[in-house]
Amino acid sequence: MSHGFNPGFSEFRRSHHCVIVSIVGSAKPNLAGSPATMLKAPEHQVAGHQARDGQLGPLVDGSGMFYKPLQSDDRGATELAFYTSFSSDPQIPAQIRSFFPGFHGTQLLHASDGSGLHPHLVLDDLLAGFRLPSVIDVKIGSRTWLPSSSDDYFRKCVAKDIETTSALLGFRISGLQINDDRGFWRPGRDAVRRFNSNDVRRALRRFVSSDPAASDDCEPDCAFAPAVYGGSSGVLSQLLELKSWFEVQTLFHFCSASVLVAYEKDGSKNGDGDGGSGGARVRLVDFAHVAEGDGVIDHNFLGGLCSLIKFISDILQGFCGESSDAKCYLNGDGKIY
């Protein structure tokens, strides 16, 4: 397989300021009706900039589209370049492409912060179809900065990687909510940032437990672990499929990207891994810091992904030890991975 990079990505990277200016000048504005009534802040967003309290953030239209404002610096140009390159690159297997948001170009929209028209990426709404989703955003990689980063950004990222679990575990939880008809749990951003390795393990267990609002003193029961994490179309199986690709792909380095996992407890009982009826849905998001792979495997992302896989497989191993009929296996030989 050729390891050559789609030239469109490099071209966009070299002329990032021109790209953003071109978008502002050529994208078709959404001027039909009042943006306030047509678009709204995502109800179940758990991490990142949010379109609330006069802040610039993403919007959804309730019809399956997610509008992410382009950042005006290198990050906006990089993310646009990535989507443009990735969506048209024939080297990307179709099954791997399904782990990424569908890209539908750019759109000028009234910004959520009231600053006027602003270019937005038009992407698939990854939580469309869910009523009460449980969602977790996991930033992958022990290093969240690129070698080309400025000194100030480098120091900021290193400090955050060390104070969170990124440097230690190879990933950190950026945000989560656990939702069902009986209860709701969504820790604050500062609390999540203070998670240590034990907190991460507990959060991943609580994410698939029957009572999200249970006291912190209660041990999570992991009642939904076999249906959500296990099985042939569960979270672990999907992560292993991504791992297989990252073991060979040298096109991109995904710095500071996240794995987003969502499911709905009613649908998870049916084991619908695609998430269309509420089952486990795994996607990669946030590509403002993607770099060219230059023929080198992305060990930073791969290592963090393997660490997350280990945490989830440990939960399944423990559950299988307690319940002999739990469907925790993935392969014909019964091994978790």
Secondary structure, 3 states (H helix, E strand, C coil): CCCCCCHHHHHHHHCHHHHHHHHHHHCCECCCCCHHHHCECCCCCCCCCCCCCCCCCCEECCCCEEEEECCCCHHHHHHHHHHHHHHHCCCCCHHHHCCCCCEEEEEEEECCCCCCEEEEEEEECCCCCCCCCEEEEEEECCCCCCCCCCHHHHHHHHHHHHHCCHHHHCEEEEEEEEECCCCEECCCHHHHHCCCHHHHHHHHHHCCCCCCCCCCCCCCCCCCHHHHCCCCCCHHHHHHHHHHHHCCCCCEEECCCEEEEEECHHHHCCCCCCCCCCCCEEEEECCCCEEECCCCCCHHHHHHHHHHHHHHHHHHHHHHHHCCCCCCCCCCCCCCC
